[in-house]
Amino acid sequence: IAIGAGSEQVTDFLEKTYKGDISTADASVLAVAGIYLSSEDKEGTGHIRMARIKKETGLYELVSGEEIVKYAGAAKEKYPQEQK
């Protein structure tokens, strides 16, 4: 599920936390929480890049910086223990 430094910790977190019926927004929040878990930068979002493929259109689109900031804020609220 995750690769690179801290991948075991992130994979464990995702396996424990992910539910198959979550929304795209909740999955994005979970992804950011996983990134923060292994990242040295636990505050900023400049190191986070995200894309999605919309089910309705099948088109690939980049997630805006503003959306990533929103997901990061939600990740810090929903998974505060993972931000340490």
C-alpha positions in Angstrom: 0.0 0.0 0.0 2.8 2.4 0.9 6.4 2.6 -0.3 9.5 4.4 1.0 10.6 5.5 4.4 8.0 4.7 7.1 6.0 2.5 4.7 5.3 -0.2 7.3 3.9 2.3 9.7 1.7 3.9 7.0 0.5 0.5 5.6 -0.4 -0.6 9.2 -2.3 2.7 9.7 -4.2 2.4 6.4 -5.1 -1.2 6.9 -6.5 -0.4 10.4 -8.3 2.7 9.3 -9.6 2.3 5.7 -13.2 1.2 5.1 -14.4 0.2 1.7 -17.4 2.5 1.7 -15.7 5.8 2.5 -16.2 8.8 0.3 -13.5 10.2 -2.0 -13.1 13.2 0.4 -12.7 10.8 3.4 -10.2 8.7 1.4 -8.3 11.9 0.6 -8.2 12.9 4.3 -7.0 9.4 5.1 -4.3 9.6 2.5 -3.0 12.9 3.8 -3.0 11.5 7.4 -0.8 8.6 6.0 1.5 11.1 4.3 1.9 13.1 7.5 2.6 9.9 9.5 5.8 9.2 7.6 6.8 12.8 6.7 9.1 15.0 8.6 6.9 17.9 7.6 3.8 17.6 9.7 2.5 21.1 9.2 2.8 22.2 5.6 1.2 20.8 2.4 3.8 21.8 -0.2 5.2 18.3 -0.2 1.8 16.7 -0.9 0.6 16.0 -4.5 -2.7 14.3 -5.1 -4.8 13.3 -8.1 -8.1 11.5 -8.6 -10.0 9.8 -11.3 -13.7 10.7 -11.2 -16.0 7.8 -11.5 -18.5 9.7 -13.5 -16.1 10.8 -16.2 -13.1 8.5 -15.9 -10.9 11.5 -16.2 -7.7 12.1 -14.3 -7.5 15.4 -12.5 -5.1 17.0 -10.1 -6.4 18.0 -6.7 -5.9 21.7 -6.1 -3.6 23.1 -3.4 -6.7 24.6 -1.6 -8.4 21.2 -1.5 -5.2 19.6 -0.1 -5.0 22.2 2.6 -8.7 21.4 3.5 -7.9 17.7 3.6 -4.8 18.3 5.7 -6.9 20.3 8.3 -9.4 17.5 8.4 -6.7 14.9 8.8 -5.2 16.7 11.8 -8.6 16.9 13.4 -9.7 13.3 12.6 -6.3 11.6 13.2 -4.5 13.8 15.7 -2.5 10.9 17.2 -1.1 10.1 13.8 0.4 13.6 13.6 3.0 13.1 16.3 
